[in-house]
Amino acid sequence: MSYVRGLKCRECGREYPIEPIYVCEFCFGPLEVVYDYDRIKADLTIDKIRSRPTNLWRYRELLPIDGDPYVGLHAGFTPLIKADRLAKEIGVDELYIKDDTVTHPTLSFKDRVVSVALSKAKEFGFDTVACASTGNLAHSVSAQGAAGGFRRFVFIPASLEHSKIVASLAYEPNVVAVEGNYDEVNRLCSEIANKYKWAFVNINIRPFYAEGSKTQGYEIIEQLGWKAPDHVVVPCASGSLLTKIWKSFEEMHKIGILKELHTKVFAAQATGCNPIATAIKSATDVIKPVKPDTIAKSLAIGNPADGFYAKQVVYNTGGWGEDVSDQEIIDAMKLLARTEGVFAETAGGVTLASAIKLVKTGKIKREGTTVICVTGNGLKTKEALEGHVAEPFRIKPKMAFFEEILAKIGN
Amino acid sequence: MAVTVRIPTPLQRLTGGSETVEGVPGTIISMVQELDTRYPGLGERISEGGKIRRFVNMYLNEEDIRFLSAEETAVKDGDEVSIVPAIAGGRA
């Protein structure tokens, strides 16, 4: 039984039925799922959530599917790590890492959104799923689409490094390399989505897909003992994840599970692609597009669709935005690995490095709980660390040589 | 030779099914306002209060007008203007 009432335009408020549509016919604003929170409040309790398997579907009343989930039965419920060593390094009292580097099955938070998107695609009756992507999304659609028995099309820019597409090709989807940049790939895909009856997860399934991001927020609240953190730092590409994490907190408050909500939400970007952070710092409603130039490629959206809404959340909650250089990203990736044993992709470096700056400038106070959202695994972008990590000690297989090295390191 | 304006599918209802229409040189916003006199309703769909709507992207000869002078960008004979609904697309 569904708790969904319909779709609604975020810009002009026009309402639409539940269909694979994503944009308001009138003003082209994005459509968002609207729920019946009174019924959810009556039906969804902490005990009910606790009685369910530890995957993202334990919050299913707050997700836009009608029947049983179809894929992603092991996705979500990633660790919330109390990061005491890192807390000491960066100068805060209580720090947590929301560790989506270990999301099942493809090691990024995209497994959350794709779980919801493909379950919804099945309900709509699609037999083919597709996406435009350069990485994490392609991996998740390829893998979860395989597990769901869908025909799969993954569209990528032809210039993409071969190493990046192998992780998609392993699942044997149809990979289409388009001679053009990502924006051109996306424009082509929107034309294809108009012509063929396929479920493009980040186009015509987007209102449902994006809701999957909320599960990261619900988990943070559950894992903090049904409390919201004082600060949460979220990486921004399109800005969607940040707005959905805030939506998840608001929903938990609305249905009475959260008694109090005073979280400040902070946006993290790379300086080489910082349209949202720039808008926050310059207090303007206009998100001026940029041409991305950063090693954090998974965050490199120069024209972020949800940038305006992300900026609003940051302002309304009393948060702030920060951006960091490629060197700061690398340093933060290494710091996270060295102190907490978590190897994050470049986006994780962006989030931690931004958090460090926000603490230094006093935007994040030392007191209270701070959660840093780490959204993808470092093994996917390990080339980012080439030349930035130490060389191994190379020796002949004799004890004497080892002890020579040990003397240098210091025993 | 006028300005060529490319109309996205959802708006072709207002242009009698035409994929392209001719625009009058001037600025982006003056051109949109003039188009509205010939294709009533078009102006309201893509602009509000003299500004292009947030979820409409406009390109002058393939360059996003926000990299130029936004609504005040000059448009001359022979130019091509594209109106493209912003696609809420993720990259990651």
Chai-1 contact restraints between the chains, C-beta under 6 A:
chainA,res_idxA,chainB,res_idxB,connection_type,confidence,min_distance_angstrom,max_distance_angstrom,comment,restraint_id
A,V23,B,P85,contact,1.0,0.0,6.0,A-B,restraint_1
A,C27,B,R53,contact,1.0,0.0,6.0,A-B,restraint_2
A,F28,B,F55,contact,1.0,0.0,6.0,A-B,restraint_3
A,F28,B,V56,contact,1.0,0.0,6.0,A-B,restraint_4
A,F28,B,P85,contact,1.0,0.0,6.0,A-B,restraint_5
A,G29,B,F55,contact,1.0,0.0,6.0,A-B,restraint_6
A,P30,B,A88,contact,1.0,0.0,6.0,A-B,restraint_7
A,T134,B,R91,contact,1.0,0.0,6.0,A-B,restraint_8
A,N136,B,A92,contact,1.0,0.0,6.0,A-B,restraint_9
A,L137,B,A92,contact,1.0,0.0,6.0,A-B,restraint_10
A,Y182,B,R91,contact,1.0,0.0,6.0,A-B,restraint_11
A,N186,B,I87,contact,1.0,0.0,6.0,A-B,restraint_12
A,N186,B,G89,contact,1.0,0.0,6.0,A-B,restraint_13
A,S190,B,I87,contact,1.0,0.0,6.0,A-B,restraint_14
A,N202,B,G89,contact,1.0,0.0,6.0,A-B,restraint_15
A,N202,B,G90,contact,1.0,0.0,6.0,A-B,restraint_16
A,R206,B,A88,contact,1.0,0.0,6.0,A-B,restraint_17
A,A237,B,R91,contact,1.0,0.0,6.0,A-B,restraint_18
A,A237,B,A92,contact,1.0,0.0,6.0,A-B,restraint_19
A,S238,B,G90,contact,1.0,0.0,6.0,A-B,restraint_20
A,K288,B,R66,contact,1.0,0.0,6.0,A-B,restraint_21
A,P289,B,D64,contact,1.0,0.0,6.0,A-B,restraint_22
A,P289,B,R66,contact,1.0,0.0,6.0,A-B,restraint_23
A,S298,B,A92,contact,1.0,0.0,6.0,A-B,restraint_24
A,I301,B,R91,contact,1.0,0.0,6.0,A-B,restraint_25
A,A305,B,A86,contact,1.0,0.0,6.0,A-B,restraint_26
A,A305,B,A88,contact,1.0,0.0,6.0,A-B,restraint_27
